[in-house]
Amino acid sequence: MVELWRAAVAAARLMVGQRDYDVYVSRRRRFDAEAQVMSREEFFRYCQEQRYGGKGVKKCPC
């Protein structure tokens, strides 16, 4: 049941463009145990900027 819940949460995050922080950290650590990782807040901002274009950028041409 827990795995089903985690899969549902991951799917919901992907629908709104938010990647999973724990997956990000595990992948960074897999290649280099001393690798720097972003904090949750930095990771969230990074994902938002990647999805919506960052500061002052309008995606809609209207």
OpenMM code with the backbone's topology and positions (N, CA, C; nanometers):
from openmm import Vec3, app, unit

residues = "MET VAL GLU LEU TRP ARG ALA ALA VAL ALA ALA ALA ARG LEU MET VAL GLY GLN ARG ASP TYR ASP VAL TYR VAL SER ARG ARG ARG ARG PHE ASP ALA GLU ALA GLN VAL MET SER ARG GLU GLU PHE PHE ARG TYR CYS GLN GLU GLN ARG TYR GLY GLY LYS GLY VAL LYS LYS CYS PRO CYS".split()
positions = [
    Vec3(0.0823, -0.1199, 0.0000),
    Vec3(0.0000, 0.0000, 0.0000),
    Vec3(0.0866, 0.1263, 0.0000),
    Vec3(0.1976, 0.1218, 0.0737),
    Vec3(0.2869, 0.2366, 0.0815),
    Vec3(0.3484, 0.2643, -0.0554),
    Vec3(0.3880, 0.1595, -0.1250),
    Vec3(0.4467, 0.1768, -0.2580),
    Vec3(0.3460, 0.2365, -0.3553),
    Vec3(0.2209, 0.1955, -0.3447),
    Vec3(0.1163, 0.2516, -0.4301),
    Vec3(0.0988, 0.4005, -0.4024),
    Vec3(0.1005, 0.4375, -0.2745),
    Vec3(0.0884, 0.5784, -0.2374),
    Vec3(0.2059, 0.6598, -0.2908),
    Vec3(0.3280, 0.6070, -0.2777),
    Vec3(0.4458, 0.6768, -0.3285),
    Vec3(0.4389, 0.6946, -0.4797),
    Vec3(0.3918, 0.5933, -0.5499),
    Vec3(0.3784, 0.6029, -0.6952),
    Vec3(0.2743, 0.7089, -0.7329),
    Vec3(0.1656, 0.7155, -0.6580),
    Vec3(0.0618, 0.8153, -0.6851),
    Vec3(0.1140, 0.9569, -0.6594),
    Vec3(0.1890, 0.9743, -0.5524),
    Vec3(0.2466, 1.1055, -0.5212),
    Vec3(0.3463, 1.1460, -0.6290),
    Vec3(0.4304, 1.0523, -0.6721),
    Vec3(0.5283, 1.0820, -0.7769),
    Vec3(0.4578, 1.1196, -0.9067),
    Vec3(0.3511, 1.0491, -0.9420),
    Vec3(0.2759, 1.0801, -1.0627),
    Vec3(0.2114, 1.2181, -1.0535),
    Vec3(0.1570, 1.2512, -0.9376),
    Vec3(0.0950, 1.3825, -0.9194),
    Vec3(0.1986, 1.4942, -0.9313),
    Vec3(0.3160, 1.4723, -0.8747),
    Vec3(0.4221, 1.5741, -0.8850),
    Vec3(0.4638, 1.5941, -1.0304),
    Vec3(0.4776, 1.4846, -1.1029),
    Vec3(0.5169, 1.4964, -1.2429),
    Vec3(0.4101, 1.5687, -1.3255),
    Vec3(0.2843, 1.5517, -1.2896),
    Vec3(0.1762, 1.6192, -1.3619),
    Vec3(0.1850, 1.7708, -1.3488),
    Vec3(0.2335, 1.8166, -1.2366),
    Vec3(0.2453, 1.9610, -1.2165),
    Vec3(0.3872, 2.0100, -1.2397),
    Vec3(0.4756, 1.9230, -1.2849),
    Vec3(0.6100, 1.9632, -1.3202),
    Vec3(0.7105, 1.9635, -1.2071),
    Vec3(0.6774, 1.9010, -1.0975),
    Vec3(0.7688, 1.8965, -0.9835),
    Vec3(0.8332, 1.7581, -0.9752),
    Vec3(0.9625, 1.7540, -0.9964),
    Vec3(1.0323, 1.6264, -0.9874),
    Vec3(1.0544, 1.5881, -0.8419),
    Vec3(1.0881, 1.4618, -0.8197),
    Vec3(1.1031, 1.4082, -0.6847),
    Vec3(1.2417, 1.4393, -0.6292),
    Vec3(1.2462, 1.5091, -0.5197),
    Vec3(1.3723, 1.5506, -0.4577),
    Vec3(1.4538, 1.4301, -0.4121),
    Vec3(1.3892, 1.3313, -0.3528),
    Vec3(1.4610, 1.2146, -0.3029),
    Vec3(1.5290, 1.1374, -0.4159),
    Vec3(1.4646, 1.1289, -0.5312),
    Vec3(1.5251, 1.0628, -0.6471),
    Vec3(1.6457, 1.1433, -0.6938),
    Vec3(1.6334, 1.2753, -0.6964),
    Vec3(1.7438, 1.3627, -0.7346),
    Vec3(1.8649, 1.3391, -0.6449),
    Vec3(1.8428, 1.3364, -0.5137),
    Vec3(1.9526, 1.3178, -0.4188),
    Vec3(2.0167, 1.1807, -0.4363),
    Vec3(1.9364, 1.0768, -0.4491),
    Vec3(1.9930, 0.9425, -0.4624),
    Vec3(2.0744, 0.9285, -0.5909),
    Vec3(2.0302, 0.9910, -0.6984),
    Vec3(2.1059, 0.9845, -0.8232),
    Vec3(2.2368, 1.0613, -0.8128),
    Vec3(2.2348, 1.1771, -0.7480),
    Vec3(2.3589, 1.2540, -0.7293),
    Vec3(2.4579, 1.1752, -0.6438),
    Vec3(2.4099, 1.1113, -0.5391),
    Vec3(2.4967, 1.0363, -0.4477),
    Vec3(2.5470, 0.9062, -0.5107),
    Vec3(2.4721, 0.8510, -0.6048),
    Vec3(2.5117, 0.7255, -0.6674),
    Vec3(2.6437, 0.7421, -0.7422),
    Vec3(2.6617, 0.8547, -0.8095),
    Vec3(2.7819, 0.8767, -0.8890),
    Vec3(2.8977, 0.9325, -0.8073),
    Vec3(2.8670, 1.0097, -0.7057),
    Vec3(2.9721, 1.0706, -0.6241),
    Vec3(2.9174, 1.0940, -0.4843),
    Vec3(2.9708, 1.0217, -0.3881),
    Vec3(2.9203, 1.0306, -0.2505),
    Vec3(2.9401, 1.1693, -0.1906),
    Vec3(3.0353, 1.2451, -0.2416),
    Vec3(3.0631, 1.3786, -0.1896),
    Vec3(3.0009, 1.4895, -0.2758),
    Vec3(2.9174, 1.4533, -0.3697),
    Vec3(2.8585, 1.5519, -0.4606),
    Vec3(2.7717, 1.6510, -0.3830),
    Vec3(2.7761, 1.7766, -0.4263),
    Vec3(2.6897, 1.8771, -0.3662),
    Vec3(2.5478, 1.8567, -0.4184),
    Vec3(2.4531, 1.8690, -0.3301),
    Vec3(2.3131, 1.8603, -0.3697),
    Vec3(2.2422, 1.9877, -0.3261),
    Vec3(2.1423, 2.0262, -0.4015),
    Vec3(2.0630, 2.1442, -0.3671),
    Vec3(1.9727, 2.1121, -0.2488),
    Vec3(1.9379, 2.2137, -0.1739),
    Vec3(1.8393, 2.1952, -0.0678),
    Vec3(1.7028, 2.1750, -0.1335),
    Vec3(1.6057, 2.1333, -0.0551),
    Vec3(1.4703, 2.1148, -0.1109),
    Vec3(1.4176, 2.2438, -0.1734),
    Vec3(1.4430, 2.3561, -0.1060),
    Vec3(1.3943, 2.4844, -0.1562),
    Vec3(1.4627, 2.5207, -0.2879),
    Vec3(1.5952, 2.5022, -0.2940),
    Vec3(1.6689, 2.5313, -0.4171),
    Vec3(1.6222, 2.4403, -0.5302),
    Vec3(1.6014, 2.3132, -0.4977),
    Vec3(1.5552, 2.2173, -0.5978),
    Vec3(1.4177, 2.2560, -0.6506),
    Vec3(1.3277, 2.2973, -0.5606),
    Vec3(1.1943, 2.3396, -0.6008),
    Vec3(1.2017, 2.4605, -0.6940),
    Vec3(1.2811, 2.5604, -0.6564),
    Vec3(1.2956, 2.6796, -0.7414),
    Vec3(1.3548, 2.6440, -0.8770),
    Vec3(1.4563, 2.5562, -0.8773),
    Vec3(1.5180, 2.5134, -1.0023),
    Vec3(1.4145, 2.4476, -1.0945),
    Vec3(1.3334, 2.3584, -1.0400),
    Vec3(1.2309, 2.2904, -1.1202),
    Vec3(1.1266, 2.3899, -1.1721),
    Vec3(1.0882, 2.4855, -1.0881),
    Vec3(0.9906, 2.5853, -1.1312),
    Vec3(1.0460, 2.6709, -1.2438),
    Vec3(1.1725, 2.7102, -1.2324),
    Vec3(1.2334, 2.7914, -1.3378),
    Vec3(1.2465, 2.7120, -1.4671),
    Vec3(1.2781, 2.5832, -1.4561),
    Vec3(1.2888, 2.5002, -1.5752),
    Vec3(1.1534, 2.4847, -1.6435),
    Vec3(1.0487, 2.4743, -1.5641),
    Vec3(0.9155, 2.4536, -1.6215),
    Vec3(0.8549, 2.5835, -1.6747),
    Vec3(0.8678, 2.6917, -1.5992),
    Vec3(0.7971, 2.8143, -1.6336),
    Vec3(0.8851, 2.9232, -1.6924),
    Vec3(1.0137, 2.8982, -1.7093),
    Vec3(1.0980, 2.9927, -1.7797),
    Vec3(1.1739, 3.0919, -1.6949),
    Vec3(1.1646, 3.0852, -1.5669),
    Vec3(1.2445, 3.1729, -1.4830),
    Vec3(1.1860, 3.3122, -1.4687),
    Vec3(1.2687, 3.4047, -1.4268),
    Vec3(1.2246, 3.5400, -1.3950),
    Vec3(1.2016, 3.6240, -1.5199),
    Vec3(1.0885, 3.6886, -1.5267),
    Vec3(1.0600, 3.7832, -1.6320),
    Vec3(1.0360, 3.7247, -1.7704),
    Vec3(1.0266, 3.5957, -1.7807),
    Vec3(1.0049, 3.5340, -1.9116),
    Vec3(0.8584, 3.4972, -1.9243),
    Vec3(0.7971, 3.5423, -2.0321),
    Vec3(0.6582, 3.5087, -2.0575),
    Vec3(0.6535, 3.4020, -2.1648),
    Vec3(0.5817, 3.2941, -2.1387),
    Vec3(0.5686, 3.1885, -2.2386),
    Vec3(0.4542, 3.2154, -2.3323),
    Vec3(0.3550, 3.2871, -2.2868),
    Vec3(0.2394, 3.3167, -2.3690),
    Vec3(0.2682, 3.4404, -2.4549),
    Vec3(0.2491, 3.4321, -2.5863),
    Vec3(0.2788, 3.5472, -2.6719),
    Vec3(0.1702, 3.6559, -2.6696),
    Vec3(0.0697, 3.6406, -2.5855),
    Vec3(-0.0390, 3.7393, -2.5845),
    Vec3(-0.0113, 3.8611, -2.5015),
] * unit.nanometer
topology = app.Topology()
chain = topology.addChain("A")
for resn in residues:
    res = topology.addResidue(resn, chain)
    for name in ("N", "CA", "C"):
        topology.addAtom(name, app.Element.getBySymbol(name[0]), res)
